[in-house]
Amino acid sequence: MQYLKYLCFSLYLLLAYDAKAQKVFYIEGDSNQYKQLNSCLYVLSKNAASFSFTQVQNLPDTQFQLFASARENIKKVSTVWGKIKIQSKQSHDFNGILILGKRYINIAEVYQQNDQGEVVLKKTGGHVRGSEKDLNINRTIPKVRLYLKPGQTKTIYIRFQNVNQKNLSIGLEAQTKEHWDSFIQRRNLVQGIFQGAVGLILLYNLFLYVLSGNKIYVYYSGYLFCTGAYFFNYAGFSTEYLFPEYPHLFYDVYLFSTVFLQVFYIQFIRVFLNTQKNIPFWDKVMCWWMVGRIIEFLVLEAVLHTSDNFAFIHNFHRQYALVESAFFLVLVMVWATTKTKMVIYIIAGFFCLYIGMSISIFKGSYNGNLYFQAGTLLEILCFSLGLGYRIRLNDKEKRRAQEEVIVVQENANKQLESKVQERTEQLKQLNNTLNKKNGDLHASMRYAHKLQKGVLPYSERISQLFSQHFIVYRPRDIVSGDFYWVEEVEGKKIVVIADCTGHGIPGAMMSMLGSTALSDIILNKKILNADIILNNLSNVVEAILRADKNEIRDGMDIGVCVINYEEKQMEFAGAHHPLYYFQDGQLNIVKGTKLSIGGYQENKTFEENVIDISKETIFYMCSDGYQDQFGGPNDKKFMTRQLKSLLTEIHQMPLPQQKNILEDTLNRWITDGNTKQTDDILVWGAKI
């Protein structure tokens, strides 16, 4: 009897211990998938948001309760700590995947011991960067690696957290690596076929747009792009391959693709059925619906980036989609009233899509989404057939119109033949008149060239003043807008290089005006300061052109050098033109004032720069024609940088040789680019 009491007491203690001991999930048998892990998952019965892993690890088991019992209590909680013991009863190593739930888990931290007894942290979830995840394959499923040796037991702590106010969708499941890899291969195959089909149809329609210019192919391509983007994003490829370090963009792609998918869809239907003509009232309704969709997108994007409340966004978006479904059902009935054969393809595609969508919602899993994709492909097929029918219809109409045009054209040709003969005779007479006037014009320009040449300084006079110098002077036309002025007054040698607005006759007229004004200012008025010369020249040009009373803004860019050998100085003033000079092999640049001669502007003053020429000095001035010349192998401008580099290379050579190199370089530049001279060219160089 005493033995029986002892046995009953021992049995009671054993049962009491088992009642308090936490369940262990056993991985046994040859199954590839274990879905009942939630039955052994324990969660903290209190708010665990502020708990660290160390605190949770040290809590007694009595603080935890089964997930099934606590499900309702933690439904609205953003952070949950869970704990589960898993033991392998297999005879071989278990190398697999621990899935934590569905897509709506933002952050999950999994703590487990490795073989050395160290606690290892693994992260997963929709808001975790790809570089921080234990596995970055298929972003939509939160998961980590799970490895167990035969007979090994692991206690795994999991911190589930949602920051976007969606309910946590906890659902633990273990799979073998082979089973997971098989799932990924099937996903890649199915999505590859789908994306490939959509992509090929998209490229084909873009090709049709390039050929025809019809915008309906752009709208259809936009619809195809957004459809492909939605499923690409849904399958997890976007955060897996495109932006793994920016997981929040998943929601932006979701909103953009779903909203603009409908916008392009409606716009495609409007053009396809010509609703603006056939059903104008409903055409306006569809336009306003697109506007509403775009406003919804902007508002939800603002909410997403300010509050991160994806729960509100997702619920609102789904409610809007339900209303939109009813709206489209009404539209289908309206479209049917257009009594056109093309509407059959639209209605067929619509029902294929919505049947696939309905099955997908009913199934409510990843595999259910495949029905949605199948319905979408069938819809795209219907739309593509409809576009093909539309093309054939348009071709028939074009052929009919072409036949009518041919008849009209034949009649018109008969009437035109007599008029052409009459008009040809008139054109001959007009051509003779134009040839005579063209000859007179060229004769006038050649005479103007002689006049302009007469105004320019004689080469003999320039050689007297500068024994070592060169001038590269190339008018673009017969006459030039560039000119030079060289003279000696009261022991000072003055060199002027000018570039007038325009080229040809307008530029030549300005150059004559500038040259005459300089002669008056320097020779008659004896003004020998570079800056004052420019100020006086600007006043003269403004007065002659009356720039303050009309809209004429023509003028000239100019550089003036006044060389005083007695004081060993050279004064320079420029209107947009720089001065380049070398001393001791060093290139020096003096920039001109950023003002032009002419063009009305109050308080215009040009800056004077004084340069010491006690050393041997080689100085250059030029118009912008040389550096602005197009050419070379890439048909680009010669540019100032290249001109400065060329002057640096040749400045120590004899001046005639420098001129030859500059001209040869310019000729090669124009020949290599197969271009023509684009502007008047003037380059001055001298050694003093």
C-alpha positions in Angstrom: 0.0 0.0 0.0 2.8 2.4 0.9 4.4 1.6 -2.5 1.2 2.4 -4.3 1.0 5.9 -2.6 4.6 6.6 -3.6 3.9 5.6 -7.2 0.8 7.9 -7.4 2.7 10.8 -5.9 5.5 10.4 -8.5 3.0 10.3 -11.3 1.4 13.5 -10.1 4.7 15.3 -10.0 5.5 14.1 -13.5 2.2 15.4 -14.8 2.6 18.7 -13.1 6.1 19.1 -14.6 4.8 18.3 -18.1 2.0 20.8 -17.6 4.5 23.6 -17.0 7.2 22.4 -19.5 7.1 24.1 -22.9 6.3 22.0 -25.9 9.1 21.1 -28.3 8.5 20.8 -32.1 10.1 17.7 -33.5 11.4 17.5 -37.1 11.1 13.9 -38.0 10.3 11.7 -40.9 11.2 12.5 -44.5 8.8 15.4 -45.0 10.0 18.5 -46.9 7.7 20.9 -45.2 6.6 21.3 -41.5 3.7 23.7 -41.1 2.6 23.2 -37.4 5.4 25.2 -35.7 2.9 27.7 -34.4 1.5 25.0 -32.1 4.8 25.1 -30.2 5.4 28.8 -30.4 5.3 30.7 -27.1 5.0 34.5 -26.9 5.3 37.0 -24.1 2.0 37.8 -22.5 3.0 41.4 -21.8 4.0 44.4 -24.0 7.5 43.5 -25.1 8.5 46.5 -27.2 11.2 47.7 -24.7 12.6 44.2 -23.9 16.1 43.3 -25.0 17.1 39.8 -25.9 19.0 39.3 -22.7 16.0 40.3 -20.6 13.7 37.9 -22.6 16.2 35.1 -22.4 16.3 35.4 -18.6 12.5 35.4 -18.1 11.0 32.2 -16.7 8.8 30.1 -18.9 5.8 31.1 -16.9 6.0 34.5 -18.5 5.3 33.0 -21.9 2.0 31.5 -23.2 1.1 29.6 -26.3 0.7 31.7 -29.4 -2.7 30.2 -30.1 -4.0 31.4 -26.7 -2.4 34.8 -27.0 -3.3 35.4 -30.7 -6.2 37.8 -29.9 -4.2 39.7 -27.3 -1.3 40.5 -29.6 -3.3 41.1 -32.7 -2.9 44.9 -32.5 0.6 44.9 -30.9 3.4 46.2 -33.0 6.2 44.2 -31.3 6.0 40.6 -30.1 8.7 38.4 -28.5 8.4 34.7 -29.4 10.2 31.5 -28.3 10.2 28.1 -29.8 12.2 24.9 -29.2 12.9 22.7 -32.2 14.5 19.3 -32.0 15.7 17.1 -35.0 14.8 13.5 -34.7 16.2 12.7 -38.2 19.2 10.6 -38.7 20.9 13.2 -40.9 21.5 16.9 -40.7 18.6 19.2 -41.3 19.6 22.0 -43.5 16.6 24.1 -44.3 14.7 27.4 -44.0 12.6 28.7 -41.1 9.8 30.8 -42.5 8.4 33.3 -40.0 5.1 34.3 -41.6 3.5 36.0 -44.6 4.7 39.3 -46.3 3.4 41.6 -43.6 6.3 41.4 -41.1 8.5 44.5 -41.3 11.4 43.5 -39.0 12.2 40.1 -37.5 15.2 39.4 -35.3 16.0 35.7 -34.8 18.4 34.7 -31.9 19.8 31.2 -31.8 22.9 29.5 -30.6 25.6 28.2 -33.0 27.7 25.0 -32.4 30.1 27.0 -30.2 27.3 28.1 -27.9 27.4 31.7 -29.1 24.2 33.6 -29.7 23.8 34.5 -33.4 21.5 37.3 -34.6 19.8 36.9 -37.9 17.5 39.5 -39.5 14.8 39.4 -42.0 11.6 41.2 -42.9 10.2 43.6 -45.5 12.0 46.7 -43.9 15.4 45.1 -43.5 18.1 46.0 -46.0 19.4 43.2 -48.3 22.9 43.4 -46.9 21.6 42.8 -43.3 19.3 39.9 -44.2 20.3 36.3 -43.6 18.6 35.5 -46.9 17.7 38.1 -49.5 15.9 35.8 -51.9 12.1 36.5 -52.2 11.7 39.7 -50.1 8.0 39.0 -49.7 8.6 36.0 -47.3 10.4 36.6 -44.0 12.8 33.7 -43.4 16.2 32.7 -42.0 18.4 29.6 -42.4 17.9 26.7 -39.9 20.5 24.0 -39.3 20.1 21.1 -36.9 22.3 18.1 -36.3 20.6 14.7 -35.6 19.1 14.8 -32.1 20.0 18.5 -31.6 17.6 20.9 -29.9 17.6 24.6 -30.4 15.8 27.3 -28.5 15.0 30.1 -30.9 14.0 33.6 -29.8 12.2 35.8 -32.3 11.4 39.5 -32.1 8.5 40.3 -34.5 8.0 44.0 -35.2 5.8 46.0 -37.6 6.3 49.7 -38.0 3.7 50.4 -40.7 0.7 49.7 -38.4 -0.2 46.4 -40.3 -1.2 43.5 -38.1 1.6 40.9 -37.6 1.0 37.8 -39.7 3.0 35.3 -37.8 3.1 31.8 -39.2 6.2 29.6 -38.5 7.0 26.9 -41.0 10.2 24.8 -41.6 11.2 23.6 -45.0 14.2 21.7 -46.3 16.6 23.6 -48.5 15.8 21.4 -51.4 12.1 22.2 -51.1 12.8 26.0 -50.8 15.1 25.9 -53.8 12.5 24.1 -55.8 10.0 26.8 -54.9 12.4 29.5 -56.0 13.1 27.7 -59.2 9.3 27.4 -60.0 8.9 31.1 -59.1 11.7 32.2 -61.4 10.4 30.0 -64.2 6.8 31.2 -64.0 7.8 34.8 -63.5 10.4 34.6 -66.2 7.8 33.3 -68.7 5.3 36.0 -67.6 7.7 38.9 -67.7 9.2 37.6 -70.9 5.8 37.5 -72.6 4.8 40.9 -71.3 8.2 42.3 -72.3 8.1 41.0 -75.8 4.6 42.4 -76.4 5.7 45.7 -74.9 8.7 46.0 -77.2 6.5 45.0 -80.2 4.0 47.8 -79.4 6.8 50.3 -79.0 8.1 49.3 -82.4 4.6 49.8 -83.8 4.5 53.2 -82.2 7.9 54.1 -83.9 6.6 53.0 -87.2 3.1 54.5 -87.0 3.3 57.3 -84.5 -0.1 56.2 -83.1 -0.2 57.0 -79.4 -2.5 54.1 -78.6 0.6 51.9 -78.7 2.3 54.2 -76.1 -0.7 53.9 -73.8 -0.8 50.1 -74.3 2.9 49.9 -73.7 2.5 51.9 -70.5 -0.2 49.5 -69.3 2.1 46.5 -70.1 5.0 48.2 -68.3 3.0 48.9 -65.1 1.5 45.3 -65.2 5.0 43.8 -65.5 6.3 46.1 -62.7 3.5 45.2 -60.4 4.1 41.4 -60.6 7.9 41.9 -60.7 7.6 43.8 -57.4 5.0 41.4 -56.0 7.3 38.4 -56.6 10.1 40.1 -54.7 12.4 40.7 -57.6 12.5 44.5 -57.1 14.0 44.4 -53.6 16.0 41.3 -54.5 17.8 42.7 -57.6 17.0 46.4 -58.2 17.2 48.1 -54.8 18.0 45.6 -52.0 19.3 48.4 -49.8 16.1 50.5 -50.1 13.3 48.1 -49.1 10.8 51.0 -48.6 10.7 51.5 -52.3 8.7 48.3 -52.5 5.6 50.3 -51.4 6.4 53.1 -53.9 6.5 50.6 -56.8 3.3 49.0 -55.5 1.5 52.3 -55.5 2.9 53.6 -58.8 2.3 50.4 -60.7 -1.3 49.8 -59.5 -2.4 53.4 -60.0 -0.8 54.1 -63.4 -1.7 50.6 -64.6 -5.4 51.8 -64.4 -4.6 55.2 -65.8 -2.9 53.7 -68.9 -5.7 51.1 -69.1 -8.4 53.7 -69.3 -6.5 55.9 -71.7 -6.0 52.9 -73.9 -9.7 52.1 -73.9 -10.6 55.7 -74.7 -8.4 55.7 -77.8 -9.2 52.1 -78.8 -13.0 52.7 -78.7 -12.9 56.3 -79.7 -15.1 57.1 -76.6 -14.7 60.9 -77.1 -16.8 60.5 -80.3 -19.0 57.5 -79.5 -19.9 58.1 -75.8 -18.7 61.6 -75.0 -20.4 61.8 -71.5 -18.7 58.6 -70.3 -15.5 59.7 -71.9 -15.5 62.7 -69.5 -16.3 60.4 -66.6 -13.3 58.2 -67.5 -11.0 61.3 -67.7 -12.1 62.5 -64.3 -11.6 59.0 -62.9 -8.0 59.0 -64.2 -7.5 62.4 -62.4 -8.9 60.9 -59.2 -6.5 58.0 -59.5 -3.5 60.3 -59.9 -4.7 62.4 -56.9 -5.1 59.3 -54.9 -1.5 58.3 -55.8 -0.1 61.7 -54.7 -2.0 61.7 -51.4 -1.1 58.1 -50.5 2.6 58.8 -51.4 2.5 61.8 -49.1 1.0 59.6 -46.3 3.5 56.9 -46.9 6.5 59.2 -46.7 5.3 61.2 -43.7 3.6 58.6 -41.5 4.7 55.2 -42.9 1.1 54.1 -42.2 1.0 51.4 -44.8 -2.0 49.8 -43.1 -4.2 52.8 -43.9 -2.7 53.0 -47.4 -3.3 49.4 -48.2 -6.9 49.4 -46.8 -7.8 52.6 -48.6 -6.2 51.4 -51.8 -8.1 48.1 -51.7 -11.4 49.9 -51.0 -10.7 52.2 -53.9 -10.0 49.2 -56.1 -13.4 47.6 -55.1 -15.2 50.8 -56.1 -13.2 50.8 -59.3 -14.3 47.2 -60.0 -17.9 48.3 -59.8 -17.1 51.3 -61.9 -15.6 49.1 -64.6 -18.6 46.8 -64.6 -20.7 49.8 -65.4 -18.3 50.9 -68.1 -18.4 47.4 -69.7 -22.1 47.7 -70.1 -21.7 51.2 -71.5 -19.0 50.0 -73.9 -21.3 47.3 -75.2 -23.7 50.0 -76.4 -21.1 51.3 -78.9 -22.1 48.4 -81.2 -18.6 48.0 -82.6 -16.8 44.7 -83.1 -13.7 46.0 -81.3 -15.5 46.2 -78.0 -15.7 42.4 -78.0 -12.0 42.1 -77.4 -12.1 44.6 -74.5 -15.0 42.9 -72.8 -13.4 39.5 -73.2 -10.1 40.8 -71.8 -11.9 42.4 -68.9 -13.6 39.2 -67.9 -10.4 37.1 -68.2 -8.7 39.6 -65.9 -11.5 39.7 -63.3 -12.0 35.9 -63.3 -8.3 35.4 -62.6 -8.4 38.1 -59.9 -11.4 36.6 -58.2 -9.7 33.1 -58.1 -6.6 34.8 -56.7 -8.5 36.5 -53.9 -10.4 33.3 -53.1 -7.2 31.2 -53.0 -5.4 33.9 -50.9 -1.8 32.5 -51.4 1.2 32.9 -53.6 -0.1 30.1 -55.9 -3.4 31.9 -56.0 -1.7 34.9 -57.5 -0.7 32.8 -60.4 -4.4 32.7 -61.5 -4.3 36.5 -61.4 -1.2 36.5 -63.7 -2.9 33.9 -66.0 -6.0 36.1 -66.3 -3.7 39.1 -67.0 -2.0 37.3 -69.8 -5.3 36.3 -71.3 -6.4 39.9 -71.1 -3.2 41.1 -72.8 -3.8 38.5 -75.5 -7.3 39.7 -76.0 -6.1 43.3 -76.2 -3.3 42.4 -78.6 -5.8 40.6 -80.9 -8.1 43.6 -80.7 -5.2 45.9 -81.8 -4.5 43.5 -84.6 -8.1 43.7 -85.7 -7.9 47.5 -85.4 -4.8 47.5 -87.6 -6.5 45.4 -90.3 -9.6 47.6 -90.1 -7.4 50.7 -90.5 -5.6 49.1 -93.4 -8.9 48.5 -95.2 -9.9 52.1 -94.7 -6.5 53.3 -95.9 -6.7 51.2 -99.0 -10.2 52.6 -99.7 -9.0 56.1 -99.1 -6.0 55.5 -101.3 -8.1 54.3 -104.2 -10.2 57.5 -103.9 -7.1 59.6 -103.7 -5.7 57.9 -106.9 -8.9 58.8 -108.8 -8.8 62.4 -107.6 -5.0 62.6 -108.2 -5.4 61.4 -111.8 -7.9 64.2 -112.5 -5.8 66.7 -110.7 -2.7 65.7 -112.7 -4.4 66.4 -116.0 -5.3 69.9 -114.8 -1.8 70.4 -113.4 0.1 69.5 -116.5 -1.1 72.5 -118.4 -0.4 74.7 -115.4 3.0 73.2 -114.9 4.1 74.1 -118.4 2.8 77.7 -118.0 4.5 77.9 -114.6 7.8 76.5 -116.0 8.0 79.3 -118.5 7.4 81.8 -115.7 10.1 80.2 -113.5 12.6 80.4 -116.4 12.0 84.1 -116.7 12.3 84.5 -112.9 15.5 82.5 -112.8 17.1 84.7 -115.4 16.1 87.8 -113.4 17.5 86.2 -110.2 20.8 85.2 -111.9 21.3 88.8 -113.1 20.5 90.2 -109.6 22.8 87.6 -108.0 25.6 88.6 -110.4 25.1 92.3 -109.5 25.1 91.4 -105.8 28.4 89.5 -106.1 29.9 92.4 -108.0 28.8 94.8 -105.3 30.3 92.5 -102.6 33.6 92.3 -104.5 33.7 96.1 -104.7 32.9 96.3 -101.0 35.8 93.9 -100.4 38.1 96.3 -102.2 36.8 99.2 -100.1 37.3 97.2 -96.8 40.7 96.1 -97.9 41.6 99.8 -98.5 40.6 100.7 -95.0 42.8 98.1 -93.4 46.4 99.0 -92.7 48.9 98.2 -95.5 51.2 95.3 -94.8 54.3 97.4 -95.5 53.2 99.9 -92.8 52.7 97.1 -90.3 56.1 95.6 -91.1 57.7 99.0 -90.5 56.1 99.2 -87.0 56.6 95.5 -86.2 59.5 93.7 -87.9 58.4 90.4 -86.3 54.6 89.8 -86.6 52.0 87.8 -88.4 48.3 88.2 -89.2 45.9 85.3 -89.9 42.9 87.0 -91.6 40.2 84.8 -93.1 36.8 86.4 -93.9 34.0 83.8 -93.9 32.4 85.6 -96.9 33.8 88.0 -99.4 33.7 90.8 -96.8 34.5 90.4 -93.1 33.2 91.5 -89.8 36.7 91.2 -88.2 39.2 94.0 -88.8 42.6 95.2 -87.4 44.0 98.7 -87.0 47.7 99.4 -86.5 49.5 102.7 -86.3 52.1 104.7 -84.4 51.2 108.1 -82.8 53.6 110.2 -80.7 56.0 107.4 -80.3 53.4 104.9 -79.2 52.5 101.9 -81.3 48.8 100.9 -81.2 47.3 97.6 -82.2 43.6 97.0 -82.4 41.9 93.6 -83.1 38.1 93.7 -83.4 35.2 91.3 -84.0 32.0 93.0 -85.1 28.5 91.5 -84.7 27.7 89.2 -87.6 29.7 88.5 -90.7 29.3 89.2 -94.4 27.8 92.6 -95.3 26.4 93.5 -91.9 29.7 92.7 -90.2 31.6 94.6 -92.9 29.5 97.7 -92.3 30.2 97.6 -88.6 33.9 97.1 -89.3 34.1 100.1 -91.5 32.3 102.2 -88.9 34.7 100.9 -86.2 37.9 101.5 -88.2 36.8 105.0 -89.2 35.9 105.9 -85.6 39.3 104.6 -84.3 41.1 106.7 -86.8 39.3 109.8 -85.6 39.8 109.0 -81.9 43.4 108.1 -82.1 44.8 110.1 -85.1 42.7 113.3 -84.8 41.8 113.5 -81.1 45.2 112.0 -80.0 43.6 109.8 -77.4 46.3 107.2 -76.6 45.1 105.4 -73.5 43.7 102.0 -74.2 40.7 102.2 -71.8 39.8 105.8 -72.9 40.0 104.7 -76.6 37.4 102.0 -75.9 35.2 104.4 -73.9 35.2 106.9 -76.8 34.7 104.2 -79.4 31.7 102.8 -77.5 30.2 106.3 -77.2 30.6 106.9 -81.0 29.0 103.6 -81.9 26.1 104.1 -79.5 25.5 107.6 -80.9 25.6 106.5 -84.5 23.3 103.5 -83.9 21.2 105.5 -81.4 21.2 102.4 -79.2 19.4 104.2 -76.4 16.3 104.8 -78.6 15.9 101.7 -80.7 16.4 97.9 -80.2 19.7 97.7 -82.1 22.2 95.9 -79.9 24.9 95.4 -82.5 28.5 96.3 -81.7 31.9 94.7 -81.5 34.3 92.8 -79.2 37.7 94.4 -79.3 41.2 94.4 -77.9 43.5 97.5 -77.8 47.2 97.4 -77.0 49.2 100.7 -76.7 53.0 100.0 -76.6 55.2 102.6 -75.0 58.9 101.6 -75.7 60.2 104.6 -73.8 58.6 103.5 -70.5 58.8 99.8 -71.5 55.1 99.3 -70.8 52.2 98.0 -72.8 48.7 99.1 -71.9 45.8 96.7 -72.7 42.0 97.2 -72.6 39.6 94.7 -73.9 35.9 94.5 -74.6 35.3 90.7 -74.0 38.7 90.1 -75.8 41.7 88.8 -73.9 45.4 89.4 -74.4 47.8 86.4 -74.4 51.5 87.2 -73.9 54.6 85.1 -73.2 57.6 86.2 -71.1 60.4 83.8 -70.2 58.3 81.0 -71.8 55.4 81.6 -69.4 51.9 82.1 -70.8 50.1 85.1 -69.2 46.4 86.0 -69.9 44.8 89.3 -69.4 41.0 89.1 -69.6 39.0 91.9 -71.1 36.1 93.7 -69.5 32.9 91.9 -69.8 31.3 94.6 -71.9 30.9 95.1 -75.6 31.3 98.2 -77.8 27.9 99.5 -78.6 24.6 98.5 -77.1 23.2 101.1 -74.7 24.3 100.7 -71.1 24.8 103.5 -68.5 28.1 104.0 -66.7 30.1 101.8 -69.1 33.8 101.8 -68.2 36.6 99.6 -69.6 39.5 98.5 -67.4 43.1 99.3 -68.3 45.9 96.8 -67.6 49.6 97.8 -67.7 52.2 95.2 -68.6 56.0 95.5 -68.1 57.7 94.7 -71.4 61.3 95.3 -70.3 61.7 91.6 -71.1 61.2 90.1 -74.6 57.5 89.7 -75.0 55.4 87.9 -77.6 51.8 88.9 -77.5 48.7 87.6 -79.3 45.1 88.9 -79.8 42.3 87.2 -81.8 38.7 87.2 -82.6 36.5 84.3 -81.5 36.4 82.7 -85.0 39.5 80.5 -84.6 38.5 78.8 -81.3 34.8 78.6 -82.3 35.5 76.8 -85.5 33.8 73.4 -85.8 35.7 70.4 -87.0 38.0 67.6 -85.9 37.0 63.9 -85.8 34.0 64.6 -83.5 32.8 67.8 -85.2 33.3 70.0 -82.1 34.6 73.5 -81.5 38.4 74.0 -81.5 38.0 75.8 -78.1 40.1 78.4 -76.3 41.9 75.7 -74.2 43.3 74.0 -77.4 44.3 77.4 -78.9 46.3 78.3 -75.7 48.0 74.9 -75.8 48.9 75.5 -79.5 50.3 79.0 -78.8 52.4 77.6 -75.9 53.9 75.0 -78.3 54.8 77.5 -81.1 55.5 80.8 -79.3 59.3 80.4 -79.5 59.3 79.7 -83.2 59.8 82.4 -85.9 56.6 84.4 -86.4 56.1 83.4 -90.1 56.4 79.7 -89.1 53.9 80.3 -86.3 51.5 81.7 -88.9 51.9 78.6 -91.1 51.3 76.2 -88.2 48.1 78.1 -87.1 46.8 78.1 -90.7 47.7 74.4 -91.2 46.1 73.4 -87.9 42.9 75.3 -88.9 42.8 73.6 -92.3 43.2 70.1 -90.9 40.6 70.8 -88.2 38.1 71.9 -90.9 39.0 69.0 -93.2 38.8 66.3 -90.5 35.3 67.5 -89.5 34.2 67.8 -93.1 32.8 71.3 -92.3 33.0 74.8 -93.6 34.3 77.9 -92.0 31.7 79.1 -89.5 32.8 82.6 -88.7 35.4 85.3 -89.7 38.8 84.5 -88.3 41.5 87.0 -87.2 44.7 86.2 -85.2 47.5 88.7 -84.5 50.9 87.9 -83.1 54.0 90.0 -82.6 57.3 90.1 -80.8 58.5 93.2 -79.0 
